[in-house]
Amino acid sequence: MGDEQRGAISRDQAMRSGITVDGIRARVLSGRSQRVLPGSFVTFSGPIPRDAYLSALVLHAGAGAVLSHQTAAELHGLVDDPSPVVHVTVPAGRRPRRAPGIVVHRSNRLASAAHPAQWPPRTRIEDTVLDLTQSSANLDRAIGWITRACGRRLTTPDRLRAALSSRRKVRWRRELGLVLADVEDGCHSVLEIRFLRDVERSHGLPAGRRQQPVADGAARSYQEGPTRTSYTAGSASSWSLTAGCRTPTSCVSATVGGTTRPWSAASGLCDTAGSRSWQGPAKWRHRSPGCCALRAGRAGPVAADGPIA
């Protein structure tokens, strides 16, 4: 049992296997086992690996407990660094003993949210993502969890949509549903989502073509489409209408930062498109008198002929 649980075992499991309380104490005193938390041990000496430590914490939380939120995200590969605290979700009504470094959540739908096979026990990736959106400080951070999960190909918009519909109470339900549609169309970062909404759609730019799935044998990857209306994300914070035609970096960073001035990016793209004979019309729906597109005299359609080379 200890091997299946990464070397971790609970006091109850040890006693059911025939080890007495005195036997457990003797093993700990001799160094053959180590106490991690009250009621949970590891059956070896030396440094305790991360997976064994997490297993011991789940056993300490009791029957039905699973790792969740940032800790489940770590195990699924959604985040690269471990959280400073361990998040555990237990069935509603349970009150596990408090321990330092553990944040306890309660859920009445844990039976369906828990992964059926993986160890240490954890929530499914879709429920992990939705849990993280609900604990996010703002909508941008919530969107970031969705785009990261789909961008890393850990799940799909369809699966997230199904998990979303199975929950009765969801903060930002409508907004997250719209984000899933944008992610399905190829937006795999908050940068792309904000550009799509605050620049492209708000200012009537032609619909950009974003990441498209490309089959490479058994593998599946995404690449930007080289069409005349494609907007290509640069390495950090720049955008271009076509290769080599970049708008100022400050335009997009202002959009990503959540400020109210994404219009400079729209104006720059309008100038780029006009220089390449973009065939409009563009419906500039400015959001304030300070809109760069309005100041540039582009409140009406842009007359041009011929495709962008």
Summary of the structure (lengths in Angstrom):
residues: 309
radius of gyration: 25.8
end to end distance: 65.4
largest distance: 88.0
contacts: 934
relative contact order: 0.07
helix: 39%
strand: 14%
